[in-house]
Amino acid sequence: MLPRLILLVALLIGAYFLLRRLRRLGWSQRLRRIVATIGVGSVLLLLIVRGGAEIALPLLTILAPFLLRWLNAPLPSTTAPPCVARTSEVTTRFLRMTLDHAAGVMSGVVQTGRFAGRLLPDLTPQELLALWRECQVDQESIAVLEAWLDRQGNTEWREQFRQAETADATRPASHESAMSRVEAYEVLGLSLGASQEEIQASYRRLMQRLHPDHGGSAYLAARLNQARKVLLP
């Protein structure tokens, strides 16, 4: 009986000093470890009280070093990492777009063409229509521009652009503005000095996609025809 009593007193004294140490280390942060340690100690204490000292003593000898090492191990840092602004950037032939993930704001600048260097919010509705027409030759550019237009809150821009396309397509040919060779190359998506074969290939490819019979517009088809006429004898 005396050895059990001595062991019980030793365990209680050890638990007292252990709790004092844990309090200095930060009680709230180590709550889970404390609960687990108390649970193991309670099991050993119960074994001792019930006459299982021959089992509790070996277990205590084995578990004590591991428990102490586990309790003294550094806790995972709970400090939140600094907030880093996250943005995504997409660059196409005509546009460079940036999306701010936190604010959900999409901004963009024109890369090439008539409005090179201009910010999209600074363009007037008529200039946006002209840019939209220019971007038709590049699928990535038109997809990005239309995504930006959808975010601006004007849900009727597609119908407005479609009406402008119809009006321009029905305008008499005598009022059609002259097209320079530089503009003709841009309409066909070609570099200056492209060969006749490249001009023909680009014309056929774009016409297949932009012709009114394939979901395009009469205005764009007319622009392609005009560009080919300017570049080819």
trRosetta pair geometry for C-beta under 8 A, 3 or more apart (Angstrom, degrees):
i j d omega theta_ij theta_ji phi_ij phi_ji
1 4 5.9 -62 -159 37 36 111
1 5 6.4 34 150 -20 70 107
2 5 5.6 -55 -147 36 34 111
2 6 6.3 35 156 -20 68 104
3 6 5.7 -54 -147 37 33 111
3 7 6.2 31 156 -18 66 107
3 53 6.7 116 117 163 109 169
4 7 5.7 -57 -148 39 30 110
4 8 6.2 33 153 -23 65 106
4 48 5.7 153 -153 177 90 91
4 49 7.6 124 176 -97 123 31
4 51 7.6 -47 -97 -103 148 47
4 53 5.5 -124 -98 -57 86 138
5 8 5.6 -53 -147 34 31 113
5 9 6.4 31 155 -17 64 104
6 9 5.9 -56 -152 37 30 110
6 10 6.3 31 151 -21 65 107
7 10 5.5 -53 -147 36 33 114
7 11 6.4 34 154 -21 65 104
7 48 5.7 -146 105 -141 123 139
7 53 6.2 127 42 -130 165 119
7 56 7.7 113 154 102 144 127
7 57 7.2 -79 -130 -83 145 96
8 11 5.8 -53 -151 34 31 111
8 12 6.5 29 152 -18 64 105
8 45 7.0 84 -128 -141 83 86
8 48 5.8 170 -76 126 86 140
8 49 7.2 78 -98 -72 128 77
9 12 5.7 -56 -149 36 33 110
9 13 6.3 31 154 -18 67 105
10 13 5.8 -54 -147 37 31 109
10 14 6.2 31 154 -18 65 108
11 14 5.6 -55 -146 39 30 112
11 15 6.2 33 154 -22 65 105
11 41 6.8 152 -175 -162 112 102
11 44 7.0 -168 -126 108 144 115
11 45 6.0 174 130 -90 155 94
11 48 7.3 -170 -10 7 152 162
11 60 7.9 -96 -96 -120 107 144
12 15 5.7 -51 -147 34 31 112
12 16 6.5 36 152 -24 63 102
13 16 5.6 -51 -153 29 33 114
13 17 6.7 23 155 -9 66 104
14 17 6.1 -58 -148 42 32 103
14 18 6.0 36 153 -24 66 111
15 18 5.4 -56 -144 38 31 116
15 19 6.3 32 158 -21 66 104
15 38 7.9 78 -143 -112 116 76
15 41 6.1 112 -94 -176 116 158
16 19 6.1 -57 -152 33 27 108
16 20 6.7 26 151 -17 62 106
17 20 5.5 -52 -149 35 37 114
17 21 6.4 38 153 -20 67 104
18 21 5.8 -56 -152 36 31 111
18 22 6.3 29 152 -18 66 107
18 37 7.3 -147 158 148 139 143
18 71 7.8 -23 -163 163 101 174
19 22 5.6 -53 -144 37 33 112
19 23 6.4 39 154 -25 65 102
19 34 8.0 74 -116 -144 73 116
20 23 5.8 -52 -151 29 31 113
20 24 6.9 28 153 -15 62 102
21 24 5.9 -57 -157 35 34 109
21 25 6.5 26 150 -15 66 110
22 25 5.6 -60 -147 40 35 110
22 27 6.1 79 134 -101 90 68
22 30 5.8 -131 -160 88 99 140
22 34 5.7 105 -176 -95 155 112
22 71 6.8 -72 -93 -172 99 124
23 27 5.2 2 -117 -60 57 108
25 29 7.8 -111 130 66 81 111
25 30 6.1 31 105 -15 114 146
25 71 7.9 124 59 160 167 89
25 72 7.9 -125 -109 -116 154 55
26 29 4.1 6 132 30 123 116
26 30 5.9 114 90 -7 81 99
26 75 7.7 -86 79 -3 138 146
27 30 6.5 -86 -151 50 23 91
27 31 6.9 56 154 -74 64 75
27 34 7.1 15 -155 -42 70 157
28 31 5.9 -11 -159 -42 35 110
29 75 5.4 -88 158 -43 117 176
29 78 7.8 -142 -128 -3 106 136
30 33 4.7 -52 -174 47 85 115
30 34 5.5 94 122 -31 88 97
30 71 7.0 63 -166 -153 137 77
30 75 6.8 -122 -79 -72 78 129
31 34 5.6 -56 -146 35 29 112
31 35 6.3 30 158 -20 65 105
32 35 5.8 -52 -148 34 31 110
32 36 6.5 29 154 -16 64 106
33 36 5.7 -55 -148 38 33 111
33 37 6.2 33 154 -20 66 107
33 70 6.6 -173 -143 133 117 98
33 71 5.5 146 155 -110 132 69
34 37 5.7 -58 -148 37 30 110
34 38 6.2 28 156 -17 66 107
34 71 8.0 80 -77 -124 57 109
35 38 5.9 -56 -147 38 29 109
35 39 6.3 34 153 -24 63 106
36 39 5.6 -55 -152 32 31 115
36 40 6.7 28 153 -16 65 102
37 40 5.9 -54 -151 35 33 107
37 41 6.3 30 152 -15 66 108
37 67 5.7 111 -119 -165 98 119
37 71 6.4 28 -68 -76 144 123
38 41 5.6 -56 -145 41 33 112
38 42 6.1 38 155 -26 67 104
39 42 5.7 -51 -147 31 29 112
39 43 6.7 30 154 -19 61 102
40 43 5.8 -54 -155 32 34 111
40 44 6.6 29 151 -14 66 105
40 63 6.3 -153 174 159 139 150
40 67 6.6 -145 73 -94 154 137
41 44 5.7 -56 -149 39 35 109
41 45 6.1 36 153 -21 68 107
42 45 5.6 -54 -144 38 32 113
42 46 6.2 35 155 -22 65 105
43 46 5.7 -54 -150 34 29 112
43 47 6.6 32 152 -21 63 104
44 47 5.6 -53 -152 33 34 113
44 48 6.5 33 151 -20 66 103
44 56 4.7 115 -159 -149 79 105
44 59 6.1 -157 -103 94 105 122
44 60 5.7 94 -147 -72 147 98
44 63 8.0 -147 -63 54 134 141
45 48 5.7 -53 -151 33 34 111
45 49 6.4 31 154 -17 67 106
45 56 7.9 119 -57 -141 18 145
46 49 5.8 -54 -145 37 32 109
46 50 6.1 16 160 -6 66 114
46 52 8.0 14 112 40 62 125
47 50 6.1 -69 -145 48 25 101
47 52 3.5 -81 -174 80 84 123
47 53 7.2 148 128 -69 90 32
47 55 5.6 -105 -174 79 138 107
47 56 4.0 163 95 -64 126 111
47 59 7.7 71 48 36 165 141
48 51 8.0 72 178 -43 26 11
48 52 6.6 -83 -65 65 26 71
48 53 5.2 58 -125 -85 72 79
48 56 5.0 -73 -60 44 81 170
52 55 4.5 -33 173 38 100 112
52 56 5.5 103 111 -25 86 99
53 56 5.4 -59 -131 44 36 109
53 57 5.7 40 170 -27 72 105
54 57 6.7 -38 -133 27 20 110
54 58 7.7 15 163 -5 49 104
55 58 6.7 -65 -162 40 32 101
55 59 6.3 25 151 -14 67 116
56 59 5.7 -64 -148 43 32 111
56 60 5.9 34 157 -24 70 108
57 60 5.7 -53 -143 34 28 112
57 61 6.4 30 157 -20 63 105
58 61 5.6 -54 -149 35 33 113
58 62 6.3 25 156 -14 67 108
59 62 5.9 -62 -148 40 31 105
59 63 5.7 9 164 -5 71 118
60 63 6.3 -62 -127 47 24 97
60 64 5.6 37 172 -40 64 109
61 64 6.6 -40 -135 15 16 114
62 65 7.8 -77 175 29 28 95
62 66 7.5 2 145 2 63 117
63 66 5.7 -71 -157 47 46 108
63 67 5.6 43 153 -25 83 110
64 67 5.9 -58 -143 36 27 110
64 68 6.3 24 162 -16 64 108
65 68 5.9 -59 -148 39 29 109
65 69 6.2 27 157 -17 66 109
66 69 5.8 -57 -146 39 30 110
66 70 6.1 30 156 -20 66 109
67 70 5.7 -57 -145 38 29 111
67 71 6.2 26 157 -18 65 108
68 71 5.9 -55 -144 37 29 109
68 72 6.3 16 160 -9 64 112
69 72 6.1 -66 -145 44 27 103
69 73 6.5 47 152 -46 63 96
70 73 5.7 -37 -153 3 32 119
75 78 7.7 -19 130 -22 114 98
81 84 7.6 -30 131 -13 109 103
85 100 7.2 -38 -175 -145 104 94
85 102 6.4 -82 -135 1 72 132
86 100 7.9 118 84 -160 53 51
86 101 4.4 -17 91 31 101 134
86 102 6.8 120 43 -32 81 88
87 98 5.5 2 177 -174 125 98
87 99 6.3 159 -160 79 70 49
87 100 5.4 -31 -103 -99 94 52
87 101 6.5 -150 -90 -7 35 84
88 98 7.2 160 82 -154 45 51
88 99 4.6 -6 56 54 94 104
88 101 6.9 84 -11 -55 95 97
89 96 6.9 -2 -172 -178 102 87
89 97 7.0 162 -153 87 53 50
89 98 5.1 -16 -101 -101 80 75
89 99 7.7 -165 -74 19 35 70
90 95 7.8 21 103 106 90 99
90 96 7.5 174 88 -154 49 44
90 97 4.8 -7 59 60 94 100
90 99 7.7 36 -2 -10 102 104
90 144 5.9 -164 107 -112 133 135
91 95 7.5 -163 -145 100 43 54
91 96 4.8 -3 -110 -112 82 81
91 97 7.7 -171 -77 24 38 64
91 111 7.3 91 -159 -74 88 146
92 95 5.1 23 50 51 103 80
92 96 7.7 -162 29 -74 60 42
92 97 7.8 23 4 0 99 102
92 111 7.5 -168 79 11 59 141
92 138 6.3 139 164 138 115 132
92 140 4.2 -172 -123 115 122 109
92 141 4.2 177 126 -77 139 70
92 144 5.6 -168 -9 11 140 143
93 111 6.9 -161 145 73 33 136
93 112 6.8 -60 157 38 71 126
93 138 4.5 -132 39 -120 132 165
93 140 7.0 115 4 67 87 109
93 141 5.3 -69 53 -48 87 127
93 189 7.7 6 167 -139 167 99
94 110 6.4 -35 168 -151 79 77
94 111 5.6 170 179 44 22 98
94 112 5.9 -100 -118 52 55 83
94 113 5.9 11 -133 -7 100 131
94 131 7.4 145 165 -170 136 91
94 134 6.5 139 -120 117 145 108
94 135 5.0 -116 41 -100 161 90
94 138 6.1 167 -11 51 106 141
94 141 4.0 66 32 -140 110 143
94 145 7.5 -17 91 -49 126 124
95 108 5.3 -5 -169 -173 111 126
95 109 7.3 147 -154 76 64 39
95 110 6.2 -45 -99 -113 66 46
95 111 5.9 -135 -67 -6 11 101
95 120 7.8 30 -133 -63 117 119
95 135 7.4 10 -23 -107 112 129
95 141 5.5 136 8 -138 101 84
95 144 5.4 -159 75 98 141 134
95 145 6.2 174 -40 -65 154 87
96 108 6.4 161 81 -152 46 73
96 109 5.3 -11 58 58 97 88
96 111 5.6 105 -23 -67 92 105
97 106 6.1 -2 -174 -173 109 100
97 107 7.2 161 -154 86 61 39
97 108 4.2 -24 -101 -95 73 106
97 144 5.3 -156 -13 -178 147 125
97 148 6.7 -138 -120 -65 130 122
98 106 7.2 162 83 -153 45 53
98 107 5.2 -14 60 63 95 87
98 108 7.0 175 17 -80 67 53
99 104 7.8 -17 -172 -151 91 33
99 105 7.5 169 -151 86 51 41
99 106 5.0 -17 -100 -100 78 80
100 103 4.4 12 108 44 126 100
100 104 6.9 -46 85 11 80 15
100 105 4.7 11 40 52 116 85
100 106 7.8 -150 18 -71 71 35
100 107 7.7 40 -16 2 101 101
101 104 7.4 17 -170 -72 24 50
106 147 7.2 -100 168 123 174 98
106 148 5.4 -138 114 -111 129 82
106 151 5.5 97 34 55 121 167
107 119 7.3 -28 -175 -157 97 106
107 120 7.2 180 -166 38 52 110
107 121 7.4 -43 -133 -18 84 112
108 119 7.2 135 87 -157 49 61
108 120 4.5 41 71 -15 97 130
108 144 7.4 139 -109 147 149 112
108 145 7.9 -157 111 -101 168 64
108 148 5.8 -60 2 -97 139 155
109 117 6.9 -17 179 -152 110 23
109 118 7.0 167 -154 86 71 32
109 119 5.5 -43 -100 -99 76 58
109 120 7.1 -121 -82 -20 27 79
110 113 6.4 -87 174 56 120 103
110 115 4.4 56 56 105 173 94
110 116 5.5 -123 114 -105 101 30
110 117 6.6 -35 71 26 88 27
110 118 5.0 15 24 54 120 80
110 119 7.9 -141 0 -78 80 12
110 120 7.2 129 -44 -69 83 70
110 131 6.6 -105 -103 -129 130 130
111 116 6.5 -29 126 -128 24 84
112 116 5.2 7 -124 -93 24 114
112 186 8.0 -161 138 -131 108 114
113 116 5.8 150 54 -49 50 85
113 131 7.1 121 108 -125 146 75
113 134 4.9 80 -145 175 151 156
113 186 6.3 126 -110 -166 79 139
114 130 6.6 -47 62 138 146 126
114 131 7.6 -131 60 -84 102 71
114 134 6.8 -153 14 -66 100 151
115 118 4.3 -66 176 32 92 131
115 123 6.4 12 -149 -97 152 122
115 127 6.3 107 -87 180 137 112
115 130 7.6 129 -31 95 120 110
115 131 5.6 -40 23 -85 143 113
118 122 5.7 -129 -175 76 92 118
118 123 6.1 91 139 -66 131 93
118 127 7.8 -75 128 159 161 141
119 122 4.6 83 67 3 89 110
119 123 7.7 -151 94 -21 50 82
120 123 5.9 -48 -158 12 40 114
120 128 7.6 67 -162 -105 81 100
120 145 7.9 -176 -120 -131 132 81
120 148 6.0 -35 166 153 165 150
123 127 4.0 -132 -167 97 95 120
123 128 4.9 126 118 -59 124 77
123 131 6.5 -24 -157 -10 164 139
124 127 4.6 93 49 9 75 103
124 128 7.0 -135 94 -6 38 86
125 128 5.6 -53 -145 35 32 112
125 129 6.5 36 154 -21 63 102
125 160 7.5 -56 -173 141 125 144
126 129 5.6 -49 -152 32 33 115
126 130 6.6 33 150 -17 64 103
127 130 5.5 -51 -149 37 37 112
127 131 6.3 37 151 -19 67 104
128 131 5.5 -51 -144 38 34 111
128 132 6.1 41 153 -24 65 104
128 149 7.2 125 178 -98 131 113
128 157 7.9 -57 123 -154 136 127
129 132 5.6 -50 -147 33 30 115
129 133 6.6 32 152 -19 62 102
129 160 8.0 -104 -86 123 118 97
129 161 5.7 178 -121 -117 93 88
129 164 5.6 -31 -152 98 147 164
130 133 5.7 -52 -153 33 33 112
130 134 6.6 34 149 -20 65 103
131 134 5.5 -52 -150 34 36 113
131 135 6.2 32 154 -19 68 107
131 145 6.8 -167 127 -139 106 146
132 135 5.9 -58 -146 37 29 110
132 136 7.2 53 150 -47 58 88
132 142 7.2 77 -157 -129 66 86
132 145 6.1 -177 -103 131 71 142
132 146 7.8 85 -130 -71 105 78
132 149 7.8 26 -89 -52 122 149
132 161 6.1 -56 98 -133 160 142
133 136 5.9 -30 -164 -9 37 117
133 219 7.3 -71 -123 122 124 121
133 220 6.7 -164 -149 -90 87 91
133 223 7.3 124 175 -29 116 167
134 137 7.3 -53 171 16 46 102
134 186 7.0 -26 -147 149 101 114
134 187 7.9 -96 -127 -100 63 58
135 138 5.9 -75 -164 54 62 91
135 141 4.0 -138 -149 121 102 112
135 142 4.4 151 130 -75 105 70
135 145 5.2 116 67 2 176 149
136 142 5.7 65 -99 -80 38 137
136 210 6.0 76 158 -106 125 130
136 216 7.9 88 -171 -141 132 105
136 220 5.5 -90 122 -127 167 138
137 186 7.9 169 30 155 155 56
137 187 6.6 158 -54 179 142 37
137 188 7.0 147 -132 -174 144 11
137 189 4.1 -170 156 -54 129 112
137 206 5.9 -23 -124 -117 82 132
138 141 4.0 53 91 15 115 115
138 142 6.5 158 83 -14 61 85
138 189 6.5 145 -60 -113 84 126
139 142 6.1 -59 -144 40 29 105
139 143 6.2 30 159 -21 65 109
140 143 5.8 -58 -148 36 28 111
140 144 6.4 23 157 -15 65 108
141 144 6.0 -60 -148 39 29 106
141 145 6.1 25 157 -17 66 110
142 145 5.7 -54 -141 40 32 110
142 146 6.1 30 160 -18 66 108
143 146 6.1 -57 -146 38 26 107
143 147 6.5 29 153 -21 61 106
144 147 5.7 -54 -151 34 32 113
144 148 6.6 31 152 -18 64 103
145 148 5.7 -54 -153 36 34 111
145 149 6.4 34 150 -19 67 105
146 149 5.4 -49 -144 37 36 114
146 150 6.4 42 154 -24 64 101
147 150 5.7 -51 -150 31 31 114
147 151 6.8 29 152 -19 61 106
148 151 5.8 -60 -155 34 35 111
148 152 7.0 43 149 -36 65 101
149 152 5.8 -48 -156 13 37 118
149 154 7.2 -62 -180 65 81 101
149 157 5.2 -124 173 89 121 161
152 157 7.6 61 63 -38 120 144
154 157 4.8 81 112 -45 111 100
156 159 5.1 -52 -169 44 76 112
156 160 5.7 80 131 -26 87 102
157 160 5.4 -57 -144 40 35 114
157 161 6.1 34 158 -19 69 105
158 161 6.0 -55 -147 38 28 107
158 162 6.2 29 153 -21 63 109
159 162 5.5 -53 -144 36 32 114
159 163 6.4 34 156 -20 65 104
160 163 5.9 -53 -149 35 29 110
160 164 6.5 29 152 -17 62 106
161 164 5.6 -55 -150 37 34 112
161 165 6.3 40 150 -24 66 103
162 165 5.5 -49 -150 32 33 115
162 166 6.6 33 152 -18 64 103
162 217 7.6 -155 -132 -102 64 126
163 166 5.7 -52 -149 35 34 111
163 167 6.3 33 153 -18 66 106
164 167 5.7 -54 -145 37 32 111
164 168 6.2 27 158 -15 66 108
165 168 6.1 -60 -146 40 27 105
165 169 6.1 26 157 -22 64 111
165 217 4.3 -63 -178 -164 140 147
165 218 7.1 130 158 47 94 74
165 219 4.5 -128 -154 7 76 132
165 220 7.5 -22 -141 -20 118 86
166 169 5.8 -57 -144 35 28 111
166 170 6.5 14 161 -9 63 111
166 217 7.9 -106 -61 -156 55 109
166 218 7.5 70 -113 38 48 116
166 219 7.9 -92 -52 -33 20 111
167 170 6.3 -67 -150 42 26 101
167 171 6.9 46 149 -46 61 95
168 171 5.5 -33 -155 -1 39 120
168 219 4.7 50 89 -109 114 126
169 217 6.8 -137 -59 161 135 91
169 218 3.6 77 -145 92 144 115
169 219 4.5 -104 -65 -59 90 73
169 222 6.4 167 -125 -9 76 137
171 175 5.4 -89 162 72 111 124
171 176 7.2 139 105 -71 111 72
172 175 5.3 86 72 6 83 100
172 176 7.9 -122 110 -27 51 82
173 176 5.2 -27 -162 -9 51 122
176 222 7.9 -124 -121 157 135 126
176 226 7.2 -152 167 -100 137 142
179 183 5.1 -126 -166 87 83 123
179 184 5.4 100 141 -64 117 88
179 187 7.5 -17 -162 -17 139 143
179 223 7.9 135 -90 -150 149 73
179 226 5.3 111 4 143 148 117
179 227 6.4 -96 142 -86 154 60
179 230 5.3 -106 93 -53 107 150
180 183 4.7 95 55 10 81 101
180 184 6.8 -138 97 -9 43 87
180 230 7.6 102 137 -171 15 150
181 184 5.3 -50 -145 33 35 116
181 185 6.6 38 155 -20 65 99
181 192 8.0 76 131 -129 102 90
181 230 5.9 -166 -95 149 59 115
181 231 6.5 113 -139 -90 84 76
182 185 6.0 -52 -155 32 31 109
182 186 6.7 29 148 -16 63 106
182 192 6.9 -20 -114 -91 72 110
183 186 5.4 -55 -151 37 37 114
183 187 6.3 42 151 -25 68 101
183 227 7.6 -124 117 -106 73 97
184 187 5.7 -48 -148 30 33 113
184 188 6.6 16 157 -4 63 108
184 226 7.4 -128 -109 119 97 76
184 227 3.9 152 -150 -145 79 77
184 228 7.8 180 -168 -38 114 22
184 230 4.1 -141 -78 75 153 132
184 231 5.1 -176 133 -43 138 102
185 188 6.1 -69 -151 48 30 100
185 190 4.8 -100 -160 77 80 89
185 191 6.8 -20 177 142 129 9
185 192 5.6 -30 -111 -85 177 54
185 194 6.6 147 -132 10 104 115
185 227 7.7 177 -40 -163 21 114
185 231 7.1 115 -69 -88 68 133
186 189 7.4 35 -175 -75 33 32
186 190 8.0 -106 -63 47 19 59
187 223 5.5 -144 -150 152 137 105
187 224 6.6 -169 149 -94 116 50
187 226 7.7 -3 98 78 174 91
187 227 4.1 -144 77 -75 133 148
188 194 7.8 -132 101 55 129 155
188 199 6.3 7 165 -140 166 68
188 202 4.5 88 175 118 101 132
188 203 6.2 -37 -125 -69 117 69
188 206 6.7 -144 -136 3 59 150
188 224 7.1 103 -88 -135 78 76
188 227 5.2 180 -40 138 99 142
188 228 7.4 108 -79 -68 130 70
188 231 7.4 -49 -3 -1 150 156
189 202 5.9 -162 61 -159 94 129
189 206 7.1 156 9 -68 120 132
190 194 4.0 -52 175 -22 130 156
190 198 6.1 121 -127 135 131 115
190 199 6.6 -47 -36 -92 169 65
190 202 5.6 -126 -55 -16 110 170
191 194 5.8 125 62 -56 64 96
194 198 4.2 -110 176 90 108 134
194 199 5.7 135 107 -56 114 79
194 202 7.6 9 150 -3 159 139
195 198 4.7 99 55 7 76 101
195 199 7.1 -135 100 -5 42 87
196 199 5.5 -52 -147 35 35 114
196 200 6.3 34 155 -18 67 105
196 232 6.3 93 -135 -112 96 97
197 200 5.9 -55 -147 38 30 109
197 201 6.2 28 155 -19 65 109
198 201 5.7 -54 -142 38 30 111
198 202 6.1 27 159 -16 65 108
199 202 6.1 -58 -145 39 26 106
199 203 6.2 29 155 -22 63 109
199 228 6.6 135 161 -123 106 75
199 231 5.2 -157 -137 117 148 138
199 232 6.1 175 115 -59 145 103
200 203 5.7 -55 -146 35 29 113
200 204 6.4 25 158 -16 65 106
200 228 7.8 78 -98 -135 52 116
200 232 7.6 74 -66 -81 84 143
201 204 6.1 -56 -148 37 28 107
201 205 6.3 26 156 -18 64 110
202 205 5.7 -56 -144 38 31 111
202 206 6.1 21 162 -11 67 111
203 206 6.3 -64 -145 43 24 102
203 207 5.9 22 160 -20 64 114
203 224 6.0 133 -143 177 79 105
203 227 7.5 -171 -100 89 100 104
203 228 4.8 53 -109 -81 145 125
204 207 5.8 -57 -140 38 26 111
204 208 6.5 33 159 -26 62 104
205 208 6.1 -56 -158 27 27 112
205 209 7.1 7 153 -4 60 108
206 209 5.9 -67 -154 43 37 103
206 210 5.5 -4 164 10 77 120
206 224 5.7 -173 104 -113 120 136
207 210 6.3 -70 -121 54 27 87
207 211 5.3 47 175 -52 68 103
207 221 6.6 76 -134 -129 82 84
207 224 5.5 176 -78 128 87 158
208 211 6.7 -23 -124 3 14 114
208 214 6.4 70 168 -31 47 172
209 214 6.3 -124 -147 114 19 138
209 216 6.5 99 125 -64 51 122
210 214 7.3 30 39 73 10 112
210 216 3.5 112 -176 -127 42 150
210 217 7.0 -41 -179 33 85 64
210 220 4.5 -99 173 121 126 130
210 221 6.0 179 119 -69 93 69
210 224 6.6 140 78 -32 133 139
211 214 4.8 69 64 18 88 103
211 216 5.1 105 50 38 18 127
211 221 5.2 72 -116 -96 56 125
212 215 7.9 166 -165 34 30 7
212 216 5.6 -87 -69 75 34 76
212 217 6.2 38 -87 -144 82 15
212 218 5.2 9 -56 -63 131 69
212 221 6.2 -70 -19 -16 83 142
216 220 5.4 -103 173 67 114 129
216 221 6.2 118 109 -49 130 96
217 220 4.8 89 62 9 90 100
217 221 6.9 -156 93 -4 47 87
218 221 5.6 -57 -147 40 34 113
218 222 6.2 37 154 -23 66 106
219 222 5.7 -58 -153 34 29 111
219 223 6.5 29 150 -20 64 104
220 223 5.5 -50 -149 33 36 114
220 224 6.5 38 152 -19 65 101
221 224 5.7 -51 -152 34 34 112
221 225 6.5 34 151 -17 65 105
222 225 5.6 -54 -149 37 34 112
222 226 6.2 35 152 -20 66 106
223 226 5.6 -53 -145 37 32 112
223 227 6.3 34 155 -21 65 105
224 227 5.7 -53 -147 35 31 111
224 228 6.5 29 156 -16 65 104
225 228 6.0 -55 -149 37 30 108
225 229 6.3 31 153 -21 64 109
226 229 5.6 -57 -149 36 31 113
226 230 6.5 32 154 -21 65 104
227 230 5.8 -53 -149 33 32 110
227 231 6.4 11 160 -5 66 112
228 231 6.2 -68 -143 46 30 99
228 232 5.6 -10 175 14 71 118
229 232 6.9 -65 -119 52 19 85
